[in-house]
Amino acid sequence: MGKLDFIDKDLEQLKKEGLYIIIRTIESPQGAWIVVDGKKVLNMCSNNYLGFANHPKLKEKAKEAIDKFGVGPAAVRTIAGTMSLHTELEKKLAEFKGAEATISFQSGFNANLATIPALVGKEDVIFSDELNHASIIDGCRLSKATIVRYKHNDPEDLEKKLEEYKDFPGKKLIITDGVFSMDGDIAPLDKIVEVAEKYDAMTMVDDAHGEGVLGRGGRGIVDHFNLHGKVDIEVGTLSKAFGVVGGYVAASKKVVEYL
């Protein structure tokens, strides 16, 4: 038996269980109508909520940026990879979100993976909604913090869990999706913040699916509940309503400097 033969067995099992993923190749720009296997079909499953992915103005600006800056930074941010494009984007994102500052990442997934372990560690505790996104779950695991899951969108259960840890000596972090991607339900962020303030816990919300949908001009769930300055960390993505690629964290200047 070869050392990689287990892959054949696992792939066959996935197919039997109906869990094997068949990749559909799109042969046209993203939009309401796309071409798949030579056929024009109605697209009901992308995250291109506002139709920006193929917007003429965005394409024009992207071409201008490539002509001026090339196609990549060729270095990490801390060495020689921070361009004026990055700082301009971060400034505009902060203004849009009503935050003191933002820091950009390669994706929203990466933003969660990087931010959670930076804020908490093995001496700390995370309170995570049981239906949070995989990137939040992975970020929590990477942090090595104690993970306490509370019932989905249930501030009362969250408070019960926090009460059990009221004498916990480490930092406390509450994390929730803003709009949950599978069911589209909205986190009761206002009530979560109330509970967090009562127990002196940090709050973090992943607003990937709230931007462009909730709040004034699509500013997201924090704006929707008028909680500016009360949510410690907002994670956002540029690959949903914004129609491009990338992620960011919006927070106070102190938090962004720390990250």
DODRENTI-235844 format. One line per field, with one value per residue: y, z, x of N, C-alpha, C in turn; residue in one letter; residue number from 1. Coordinates in steps of 0.02 Angstrom, whole numbers. Each point is the difference from the previous one (the first is absolute). Example, Ala and Ser with C-alpha at 12.3 -4.5 7.8 and 13.67 -1.06 7.14 Angstrom:
2
n.Y = [-284;53] $
n.Z = [390;-36] $
n.X = [660;-18] $
ca.Y = [59;59] $
ca.Z = [0;3] $
ca.X = [-45;42] $
c.Y = [60;55] $
c.Z = [0;37] $
c.X = [45;-39] $
type = [A;S] $
seq = [1;2] $
//
This chain:
259
n.Y = [-61;45;44;9;-66;25;39;-53;-30;54;7;-66;7;53;-35;-53;44;11;-7;-36;47;17;20;52;-3;62;9;38;66;15;-24;30;8;-64;-16;-59;-30;63;-6;44;12;-4;49;-51;-7;55;31;5;16;44;-55;8;-66;21;44;36;37;-57;-24;59;5;-62;16;56;-37;-46;48;23;-55;-25;-65;21;-3;-65;13;-21;13;-39;-22;-19;-28;53;2;56;-48;-35;50;12;-65;-7;57;-18;-59;32;45;-50;-33;62;-26;-4;-66;-20;-65;-3;-51;-60;-16;-4;-57;29;47;-48;-35;61;24;-55;-35;57;-8;-66;-31;-45;61;3;30;-39;44;-56;35;-47;51;22;43;-43;60;12;-57;6;64;-23;-51;42;35;-64;48;3;-45;48;-48;54;-10;-21;60;-26;65;-30;-44;51;34;-54;-6;65;-11;-55;49;24;-53;-12;-15;-39;18;36;-42;40;-53;38;-39;46;-19;-50;-25;-49;35;44;-33;51;7;-13;36;36;-57;-24;61;1;-63;16;56;-40;-40;62;-21;-17;40;-51;33;-56;57;-57;-25;44;5;59;-25;0;41;62;-2;-51;41;-42;-54;24;23;-60;-19;44;-44;53;-25;-44;-12;-42;-53;30;-60;20;-10;-2;-64;34;45;4;-65;6;13;-31;20;15;34;19;47;6;59;-7;-24;46;44;-29;-1] $
n.Z = [0;-47;16;-64;8;61;-44;-36;58;22;-59;-1;64;-18;-53;39;40;-64;26;-55;-1;-41;-25;1;-62;22;-56;48;-5;64;13;-12;-60;1;-27;3;-18;-19;59;-20;63;39;24;41;-11;-34;23;-65;63;-12;-26;50;0;-38;50;-51;50;30;-59;-12;63;-7;-61;24;49;-44;-39;58;28;-58;2;36;68;-13;54;61;34;44;-61;-57;32;40;-45;-33;-45;38;10;-65;-16;43;-25;-63;15;34;-49;-44;40;-1;-18;52;-12;-53;-5;-59;-24;-13;55;2;-33;-36;-6;-4;-45;-24;1;-4;-30;-34;7;-11;57;18;23;-60;-7;-47;-8;-32;-43;15;-35;35;-43;-48;-28;32;-17;-60;-2;25;-42;-48;31;1;-9;59;-33;11;-22;-23;21;-61;-7;54;9;15;-49;-40;28;-9;-60;-11;27;-37;-41;43;30;-64;14;-53;-61;-12;-50;-20;-38;-48;-44;-48;-63;22;-32;42;53;-1;59;36;20;60;-41;-1;2;-49;-26;14;-20;-55;-1;13;-44;-23;-51;-38;-50;-39;-56;-32;-35;-19;28;45;-21;-19;59;57;40;18;-61;34;52;2;38;8;-62;-19;50;-39;-11;-38;6;-11;-64;32;-32;-59;-21;-55;-54;-50;15;41;37;22;-10;46;32;58;56;56;46;25;30;63;2;64;-14;-47;40;47;-43] $
n.X = [42;-11;46;-17;-3;11;33;17;13;32;29;8;19;36;16;9;29;15;61;9;46;-48;58;-40;22;7;-33;-23;-8;12;-60;-58;27;17;58;-31;56;12;-31;-46;19;-54;38;-13;65;11;54;-8;-16;48;25;42;-3;-49;2;-21;-25;-18;-21;-27;-21;-20;-19;-27;-23;-17;-23;-24;-28;-20;15;52;-3;8;-35;16;-55;31;11;-30;-53;10;-48;4;-8;43;40;-7;5;49;22;-13;27;47;3;0;42;22;59;41;5;34;4;32;-33;29;-33;-66;10;48;-45;-46;35;12;-61;-35;50;-6;-65;-5;17;45;14;-30;-59;-26;-48;-15;-38;-45;-26;52;25;19;7;-57;-29;30;-20;-58;2;18;-47;-24;-45;-28;-34;-44;-39;-32;-63;-18;30;30;-13;-57;9;15;-49;-36;27;-11;-59;3;21;-44;27;-9;64;-10;20;-55;-14;-49;-13;-25;-31;0;7;-37;53;-11;-21;50;1;-24;62;-26;38;-56;-34;37;-1;-64;-2;33;-34;-50;31;7;-38;52;-18;-15;-12;-16;9;29;-55;21;63;-22;-21;34;-33;18;-26;-26;0;-51;10;61;-1;-20;41;34;49;9;62;-50;14;39;-22;4;-17;31;-35;42;-8;-40;-31;64;-9;48;56;4;31;-32;32;-58;36;18;30;-15;-59;-11;26;-37;-51] $
ca.Y = [61;61;47;47;-36;20;53;-32;-25;57;31;-44;6;65;-7;-40;40;60;57;16;64;7;69;27;51;56;22;69;41;-10;42;-35;-54;-22;-56;-60;-54;25;17;59;-21;50;-9;10;-24;39;51;64;26;64;-1;39;-41;15;69;36;46;-39;-28;56;17;-56;6;57;-20;-45;40;42;-36;-70;-49;-26;39;-33;-4;4;69;27;10;49;-15;46;52;53;-29;-33;50;37;-45;-7;63;4;-51;25;51;-34;-39;41;-24;41;-25;-69;-33;-45;-68;-31;-23;0;-61;14;50;-36;-43;42;44;-35;-20;59;31;-46;-58;-59;20;40;-37;26;-19;-1;-26;-68;-4;45;-20;-43;40;18;-62;-13;51;-16;-57;23;41;-45;23;-41;18;-14;14;15;-15;46;63;-3;40;-27;-56;31;28;-57;-25;50;-3;-58;19;68;6;-23;53;21;43;-30;25;-25;4;-22;26;52;-34;-69;-11;-57;14;71;34;54;-5;54;29;48;-37;-30;53;12;-54;7;55;-21;-47;27;-43;30;-23;-4;-22;-10;32;-15;-1;57;58;7;-22;32;65;55;-9;-65;4;-61;-14;48;59;-20;4;62;-21;25;12;-49;-65;9;-21;-19;-32;7;-29;37;-49;-9;57;44;-30;-10;-49;31;5;53;8;69;4;60;6;-41;-70;-7;4;-63;-52] $
ca.Z = [0;-5;55;-18;-21;42;-34;-44;43;27;-56;-17;53;-9;-56;24;48;-33;26;-47;-32;-72;-14;-61;-27;-30;-61;-13;61;51;-8;11;-49;-15;-47;28;-50;-62;6;39;57;51;56;64;55;13;51;-36;18;-31;-70;-9;-25;-71;-10;-43;37;38;-47;-23;54;8;-55;16;55;-28;-41;43;53;-15;20;67;42;-1;67;53;20;47;-30;-55;-37;12;-51;14;-13;61;51;-24;10;72;23;-25;34;67;-7;-18;57;59;48;4;-46;-26;-27;-52;-4;-65;-3;64;34;30;52;61;22;28;54;62;40;23;56;57;-1;40;67;-9;-18;-56;-3;-72;-22;-23;-73;-31;-61;8;12;71;36;-8;38;71;13;-4;59;57;56;17;-44;28;-52;26;-47;-56;6;64;50;67;9;3;68;45;-8;28;73;23;-4;26;39;-42;3;-66;-42;-27;-67;-29;-73;-37;-67;0;-37;-9;-73;-20;9;-10;60;25;71;43;22;54;63;13;27;69;42;1;45;69;22;-21;-52;-66;-50;-68;-46;-70;-36;-71;-39;19;-39;-63;10;60;18;-48;-58;3;44;38;58;54;-17;3;70;28;54;-12;60;52;-22;0;-63;-57;-55;-63;-61;-62;-51;-3;-32;-35;-65;-19;43;57;63;43;68;20;73;24;-23;44;-21;-66;11;31;-51] $
ca.X = [-42;39;-11;-53;-60;-57;-36;-49;-54;-38;-36;-56;-49;-33;-47;-56;-39;-25;38;54;-14;14;14;-28;44;-37;33;-21;5;-52;-59;-63;2;68;6;30;-1;-27;-71;-17;-41;-13;47;-35;42;61;-3;6;-66;-16;20;62;56;11;-23;48;43;49;49;42;46;47;49;43;45;50;47;41;34;15;-51;10;45;65;29;-50;-15;48;66;-4;-60;-55;-3;-48;-66;-23;-16;-59;-57;-14;-30;-69;-39;-13;-52;-62;-25;-7;49;60;52;-8;60;-23;27;-11;-70;-34;21;65;-9;-20;55;54;-22;-21;58;37;-35;-6;44;-19;-22;-61;-60;-39;-70;-12;-65;9;-4;49;34;59;60;-1;16;71;36;-6;43;70;17;9;-41;-58;-55;-67;-50;-67;-53;-2;-36;-35;36;-12;47;66;8;7;69;45;-7;40;70;6;62;55;51;24;-43;-61;-16;-62;4;-60;-14;-51;-53;23;-3;-41;-72;-14;-26;43;18;-26;63;-12;-7;65;42;-23;26;73;18;-15;52;65;27;9;-49;25;-52;18;-55;10;-63;-41;21;-36;-69;-27;27;-6;44;34;58;6;-41;14;-39;-71;-21;27;45;67;39;-17;25;73;31;-43;35;-37;29;-12;-18;-72;-35;47;11;70;32;35;-35;26;-26;-14;2;34;69;42;-7;31;72;20;-2] $
c.Y = [62;50;51;-34;19;55;-29;-24;56;35;-41;5;66;-3;-40;40;64;63;20;64;0;74;21;58;53;28;72;41;-17;48;-40;-60;-16;-58;-57;-57;21;21;62;-20;58;-16;17;-14;39;50;70;40;64;5;38;-39;15;71;39;46;-36;-29;54;18;-55;3;58;-18;-46;38;39;-40;-71;-46;-29;41;-30;-2;2;73;32;11;53;-9;45;57;54;-22;-31;52;42;-42;-3;64;4;-51;23;53;-32;-36;42;-21;46;-21;-69;-26;-53;-67;-28;-22;8;-61;12;51;-33;-43;40;37;-36;-22;59;30;-44;-60;-53;17;35;-45;36;-26;7;-28;-68;-8;48;-31;-40;40;23;-61;-16;50;-13;-58;20;38;-41;24;-52;24;-22;19;14;-12;56;60;5;38;-25;-58;26;27;-56;-27;49;0;-57;17;69;12;-23;56;27;47;-39;33;-33;10;-26;23;56;-25;-71;-23;-57;16;73;36;47;-9;58;38;51;-34;-33;51;17;-52;7;55;-19;-43;21;-45;40;-28;3;-27;-6;23;-14;5;57;62;1;-17;38;69;52;-10;-64;-1;-58;-1;48;64;-14;7;64;-14;24;16;-50;-72;7;-16;-19;-32;6;-34;44;-46;-13;61;45;-29;-12;-55;36;-1;55;-5;74;3;67;2;-45;-74;-12;3;-66;-57;8] $
c.Z = [0;55;-14;-21;40;-35;-46;39;25;-55;-19;52;-5;-56;20;44;-31;22;-46;-39;-74;-15;-67;-24;-37;-58;-19;63;49;-13;14;-48;-16;-49;34;-50;-65;3;44;55;49;61;65;60;11;56;-29;8;-38;-73;-14;-34;-73;-16;-41;38;40;-45;-24;53;12;-54;14;55;-25;-41;44;49;-18;27;70;39;5;67;52;23;42;-30;-56;-40;12;-50;20;-14;63;52;-20;10;74;28;-22;33;71;-1;-14;59;63;56;0;-52;-27;-20;-49;1;-70;-9;69;41;36;56;66;27;34;63;65;41;25;63;62;-9;49;71;-2;-20;-55;6;-72;-15;-32;-76;-35;-60;15;14;72;41;-4;39;74;18;0;62;61;63;16;-42;31;-53;34;-55;-51;14;66;53;71;15;4;70;51;-2;30;77;29;1;29;40;-39;-5;-68;-36;-26;-67;-24;-76;-31;-72;7;-34;-14;-71;-21;2;-9;60;28;74;39;32;56;68;19;31;72;48;7;48;73;27;-23;-51;-65;-48;-70;-45;-71;-42;-75;-41;19;-40;-68;6;59;10;-54;-57;2;46;50;65;58;-11;5;71;34;60;-11;66;56;-18;-11;-67;-51;-53;-62;-56;-59;-55;-4;-36;-39;-67;-20;43;55;62;42;70;12;76;21;-27;40;-21;-67;5;28;-51;-51] $
c.X = [43;-18;-56;-65;-62;-42;-54;-60;-44;-41;-61;-55;-38;-51;-61;-47;-28;35;57;-19;20;7;-30;44;-42;40;-18;13;-55;-58;-62;-6;73;-2;37;-8;-34;-73;-8;-48;-9;42;-35;46;64;-11;5;-65;-20;22;65;56;16;-22;53;47;53;53;48;52;51;54;48;51;55;51;48;43;22;-53;9;50;70;36;-56;-7;55;70;-3;-63;-60;3;-50;-71;-30;-23;-61;-63;-19;-32;-73;-46;-18;-55;-68;-31;-11;46;61;51;-20;69;-24;37;-14;-73;-32;18;66;-5;-20;57;55;-22;-15;60;43;-31;-3;46;-24;-24;-69;-59;-38;-72;-23;-70;10;-4;48;35;64;63;4;20;74;42;-1;47;74;21;18;-37;-54;-59;-66;-51;-67;-52;-8;-46;-40;39;-9;47;71;14;9;71;50;-2;41;74;13;64;61;52;23;-47;-60;-16;-64;4;-65;3;-51;-63;26;-14;-47;-75;-18;-28;53;13;-31;57;-10;-4;66;48;-19;28;76;22;-10;57;70;35;8;-52;31;-56;29;-58;3;-64;-46;17;-35;-73;-32;30;-9;49;39;60;5;-39;12;-39;-74;-28;25;45;72;35;-14;20;75;32;-53;45;-43;36;-16;-26;-75;-31;48;23;72;31;37;-43;29;-28;-9;-4;28;71;47;-2;35;76;26;2;56] $
type = [M;G;K;L;D;F;I;D;K;D;L;E;Q;L;K;K;E;G;L;Y;I;I;I;R;T;I;E;S;P;Q;G;A;W;I;V;V;D;G;K;K;V;L;N;M;C;S;N;N;Y;L;G;F;A;N;H;P;K;L;K;E;K;A;K;E;A;I;D;K;F;G;V;G;P;A;A;V;R;T;I;A;G;T;M;S;L;H;T;E;L;E;K;K;L;A;E;F;K;G;A;E;A;T;I;S;F;Q;S;G;F;N;A;N;L;A;T;I;P;A;L;V;G;K;E;D;V;I;F;S;D;E;L;N;H;A;S;I;I;D;G;C;R;L;S;K;A;T;I;V;R;Y;K;H;N;D;P;E;D;L;E;K;K;L;E;E;Y;K;D;F;P;G;K;K;L;I;I;T;D;G;V;F;S;M;D;G;D;I;A;P;L;D;K;I;V;E;V;A;E;K;Y;D;A;M;T;M;V;D;D;A;H;G;E;G;V;L;G;R;G;G;R;G;I;V;D;H;F;N;L;H;G;K;V;D;I;E;V;G;T;L;S;K;A;F;G;V;V;G;G;Y;V;A;A;S;K;K;V;V;E;Y;L] $
seq = [1;2;3;4;5;6;7;8;9;10;11;12;13;14;15;16;17;18;19;20;21;22;23;24;25;26;27;28;29;30;31;32;33;34;35;36;37;38;39;40;41;42;43;44;45;46;47;48;49;50;51;52;53;54;55;56;57;58;59;60;61;62;63;64;65;66;67;68;69;70;71;72;73;74;75;76;77;78;79;80;81;82;83;84;85;86;87;88;89;90;91;92;93;94;95;96;97;98;99;100;101;102;103;104;105;106;107;108;109;110;111;112;113;114;115;116;117;118;119;120;121;122;123;124;125;126;127;128;129;130;131;132;133;134;135;136;137;138;139;140;141;142;143;144;145;146;147;148;149;150;151;152;153;154;155;156;157;158;159;160;161;162;163;164;165;166;167;168;169;170;171;172;173;174;175;176;177;178;179;180;181;182;183;184;185;186;187;188;189;190;191;192;193;194;195;196;197;198;199;200;201;202;203;204;205;206;207;208;209;210;211;212;213;214;215;216;217;218;219;220;221;222;223;224;225;226;227;228;229;230;231;232;233;234;235;236;237;238;239;240;241;242;243;244;245;246;247;248;249;250;251;252;253;254;255;256;257;258;259] $
//
